[in-house]
Amino acid sequence: MKSALFLRSSFSYFWYFGLLGLIIPFLPLFLDGKNFSSVEIGEILAIFTATKIIGPTLWAVLADKTGQQLGIIRLGAFLACAFFTFLFWLNDYWPVVFCLATFSLFWTAILPQLEVMTLNSIRRSAQIYARIRLWGSIGFIFFAVVAGEVIEQFSSEAFTYIGFIILFGLFLSTLLIKQSKIKQSQITKTSSIKGKLFNINFAVFFIAGLLLQLSFGPYYSFFALYLRDLQYPGFAVGILISLGVIAEITIFIYAGKIFKHFSVKNILVFSLITTSFRWFLMGHLGDSMLVMILSQAIHAASFGLYHSASIQFLQRHFDPSQQNRGQAVYIGGVYGIGGAIGAYLAGVLWLNGAGSTTAFDMAMLAAFIGAVFALFIKVNDRDKIT
């Protein structure tokens, strides 16, 4: 029974993050192939990311009131796949914007509910969660490498075909998931989260996360184009992206042990400082393959360690009846607002490659300021994860 639960959850994480392995490095290439400028690409990615501000909260409120996380996951996966298919025929700016924004709106319905269902089913065990989440990283690597090869051999239009296959696989995987029975009192009795949202400790944590996501703007928006401009071979995108996720996987494997010895605050501060150093390396020494490999190794802290610590912070900060809304506020604000601002600023600063160093310097500064904010997170005994 436990193995079946593990397999079903892991399968969904594999497809969900597999799509990220396609979108993060190759959506900008897809848009560049349609002859959009760097400013237009930044705007499109900002609008695409901004859907995370509204979408997760809307879906989470519905999930908290009905208790039907699984139904929302399945609906989101189906409609995301349906709207993504319109990219096969669209070429103009506003139709592409509308298509990507609508697809993202439904796609954001999936992860917060999946995270809550998974953590509840494994009784919030950090070690088991890390192992399940590991399969998301494997999916990311697999499709980043495959997509890089396919796009190089054919064209940027292959992006849509690969995306459709992944989304269809994601929808099929949601049909295998089973949701634990929820008591009626858990469905109807929800508590206000205003007090938790306006708590100073949460505010500091939120700002630090927002600045981290803002710092990812140049990386998420222009990494593949950056490597192309530095005359790296076509397969380098997939390989370097994969190295980053391999580092992430390693951290997920050992996260449970790490969290037993260090507080959430220390983990967050460390992740932000090393991320700041990462963007310095990438922006100033990006023409060195060894330096790029080192910068990708730091992804273990930039995403893997930071994400795991953030999930644990949220699980402890919000009550059980507030989990969906708490996750939604975090994803909507941090990933939505921070990601959108980061993408827009990167587009403005990039100047079709001429301002790449300036863009990464902006990212470096944002992550460093985030580390300063994280220093003010209050620590108590519960911050160490058992």
N, C-alpha and C positions, 0 to 999 in steps of 0.2 A: 504493500500500500504506500509506504513511504517512498520507495523507488519510483513508483508510478507518478506520484505527486512531484517528485524531483524532476523526472523526465518531462512532464507536461509543462511545468513552469520554465524549465531551461530552454525548451523548444521555442516558447514565445519570446523569451529574451534574445535568443539567437537571431530570430527574424527581425525583431524590433531594432536591435542595435546593428544588425546587418544593413538595414536601410540607412542608418547613420553613417556606416562605412562607405556608402555610396554618396550620400548627400553632402557630407562635410567636405570631402576633398573635390568632388566632381560636379556639384551643382554650379559652382562658379565657371568651370570649364564649359559646361553645357550652355550657360548664359553667354559666355564669351563666344561660343560657336554661333550664336544667333546675332553676333555683332553688337552686343550691348557694350557701352563704355564702362570704365571702372566705377564712375559715379553712379551710373544706372544699376550696375551689379550690386553696389553697396546699398542703394535704395531698395532694390528688390529683396535682398537678403534681410534688410532691416524690417521691411513690412512682413516678410515671411516669418521672421523671428518674433515680431510683435504680437502675432496671434497667440503666443504663449501667455500673454498678459491676461487675456480674457478667457480663452478656451478652458484651461484647467480648472478655473474657479467655477465656471458654469457647470461643467461636468461633475465636479466634486460636490457641489450643492445638491445636484440631482442624486448622486450616489449616496450621500449622507441621509437624504430624506427617504429614499426607497430601499437602500441596502443592496441594490442590484449592480454591484460593480462589474460582474461578469457580462451582463447584458449591455452595459455601456462600452465595455472593452470590445465586444463583438460588433456593435453598431459603429463604433469609431473606426475599427479596422476595415469594415466593409465600405463605408463611405469614403474613407481616405483612399482606398484602392480605386473606387469609382471616379473620384475627381482627379486623381493623378493621371488617369488615362487620357484626359483632354490635352495633356502636353504633347501627345502624338501629332496634333494638328495645329497648335498655336505657335505664333512667331512674333506677334507684336507685344509691345511693352505692357499695356494695361491688361489684355487678356491673360498674359503669362502671370502677371502679378495676382490677378483674381484667382486663377487656377491654383497657384502655389499657396496663397493665403487660405483658400477654402480647404484644400487638402490638409494643410497644417492644423487648421481649426479642429478637424475631426481626428487627426493623428494625435493631438494633445490629449484626447480623451483616454488614451490607452495607458501610458506609463504610470501616472499617479495611482490609478485603480489597481494596476498590476502589482505595483510596489506594496500597497497596503494589503492586498490579498495574499501576496507571497509572505510578507512579514508576519501576518496573522496566522497563516497556516503552519509556519515553522516556529511559532511562539517567539518571534523576534530574536532568534539566534543569529548573532553577527557572523558566526563561522559558517553556518549553513547558507545564509544569504549570500555570503561572499562566493561560495561554490556555485550557486545558481547563477549569480550575476556574471560569473566567469564565462558562461556560455554566451552571454551578450557580447563580451569582448572577442570571443572566438568568431562569432558571426561578423563582427566589425572587420576583423582581419581578413577573413575569407573573402568578403565581398569587396573590400578595398583593393585587394590584390587582383581578384578576377576582373573587377570593373576597370582597373588601370590597364590591364592587358587588352581587354575587349575594346575599350575606347581608343587605345593606341592603334589597334589593328583595323578598326572600322572608322568610326567618327564619334564626335560628342553626342550624336543623336542616339547612340547605343544606350545612353543614360536612361532614357525613358523605358526601353525594353527591360533592362535589368531591374529598374525600380518597380515595374509592374509585376515581375516574377516574385520579387521579395515581398511586396504588399499582399499578393495573393497567397503566398506561403504563410504570412503572418495571420491573415484571416482564417485560413484552414487550421492553424495552430490554436487559435482561440476557441475553436469548436471542441478541442480536446480537454480544455481546462474545466475543472469543476470547482464550484464555490462552496465553501463551508456554510452550513446552516446558520442563519443569524436570528437571534431572538428578537421578537417583536419590539421589546423595550429598547433594543439597540438601534432599531430602525427609526422609531418615532421620537425617542428621547435624545435630542441633540442639545448641546450647550453652546452658548455664545463663545466665540474665540477672540472677541475684541480685546479682552484683558491680556490674553497671551500675545496678540499681535503688537500691542502697544507697550509690552514689557521691554525695558531698556536692553536687557540681555539679548532678546530676540532681534531688536532693532540693530544692534551692533553686528550680530551674526549675519543679518540680512544684507547690510551695507557691504560687509566684507565679501560676501558671495557675489553681490551685484558687480563689485569692482573686478573680481576675478573673471566673471563672464564677459565684462566689457573688454578686459585685456585680451580675450581670445578673438576679438574682432578681426585683426589682420590675418591670423592663422586660419580661422574658419572660412574667411571670405576669399583669401588670395594665395593660400599655401601652394596649391598646384600651379597657379600662374607664376608665382615667385620662383619655384623650381625651374619652370620652363624658361623664364627670363635669365636665370643663372646657368642655363644650358645643361641642366641635368638631363639624363636620358629619361624617356617616357615612363619606364618601369620604376623609376626612383620614387615617384609619388606613393605608389602602393607599398613599396618596401619600407620607406620611412614612416608612413602612417602605421604600418604593421608593427614596426619596432616600438613605436609609442604604445600601441595597445598590448604588445607582449610585456612591456614594462608594467602596464596597468594590470594585466593578468597576474603577474608575479605578486604585486601588491595585494590583490584580492585574495590570493592563496594564503598570504601571511598576515592579512589584516587583523584577524581575530587575535593573534599573538601580540601584534603591535599595540592594539587597543587595550590590552591588559596592563600595559606598562606606561602608557602616555595618555594624558587627558585630551579631550576633544579640542580644547583651546590650543594646546601645544601642537597638535597635529595640524590644525587649521593654519596657525602662524607659520609653521615650517613649510607647508604646501605653498602658501602665498609667496614667501620669500624666495623659494627655489623657482617658482614660476616666473617671478620678476627677472631672475638671473637667466632663465630660459629665453625670454624674449630679447634680452640683451645679446645673447649668443646668436640667436637667429637673425636679428636685424643687422648686426655688425660683422659677423663672421660666417654668414650663410653660405659662402662659396666653398667652404671646407666641409667635405663629407663627414670627417671625424667629428667636427663640431656639431653638425646636424644630427648625427647619431646620438651624441651626448644630450643635445636639447630634446630629442624625442624620448630618451630614457627618463628625463625629468617629468614626462607625462604621467609616470607612476604617481608622483605627488600632485601634479597639477589637476588631474582628474580622479584617478583611482582612489588615492588616499583621502582627498578632499571630499569626494562624493560619499564615500563610506562614512566618514565622520559626520557629514551633514545629515545623512539619513538617520544616524543614531541620535544626533542632536534633536531632530524633529520628532522622533519617536518618544523622546523623553520630555520634550517641552509641551507637546499637545496631549490632551486626554484621548482615550480610545475613540470617543464619539466625534472628535475633532480632527482625526488623522487625515481624512480625505481633503478637507478644506485647508488644513495646515500644509500638506504637500502641495496643494494647488496654489496657495499664496506664494510659497517658496519658488516653485517652478515658474509661475506667472511673473513674479517680480524679478527674481534673480536671472533666470534664463531668458525671460521675455524682454523686460526693460533693459537689463544689462547687455544681453545679446544684441538687441536692436540698436542700442546706442553704439555699441562696439562696431557692428557692421557698417553703420552709417558713417561713423568717424573714419573707419578704415577706408571706405570708398572715397571720402573727401580727400584724405591725406595720400592715398596711393598714387594718384596721378599717372595711371597706366604703367606703374612700375617705378617711376622716377622718385616717388616719395616713400618707397618701401621702408627705408631705415627710419624715417620720421614716424611712420605708422607703428613700427615695432617699439620705438622709444616711448610712444604714448602708451602702448600696452605694458611696457616695463614699469612705468610710473604708476599706472592704475593698480597693478598687482602689488606694488610696494605699499601704496597707501592702504590697500585692503589689508595687508599684514599689520599695519599700524592699528587699524580698527580692531582686528582680531585680538590684539593684545589686551583689549579691554573687556573681552568676554569673561564673565565670572565663572569660576571653577568650583565644583563641589564633588563629593565622593562619587556621585552617580555618573560623572562624566567619564569615568573609567569603565570600559565595556567588558562585561563578563560573559 
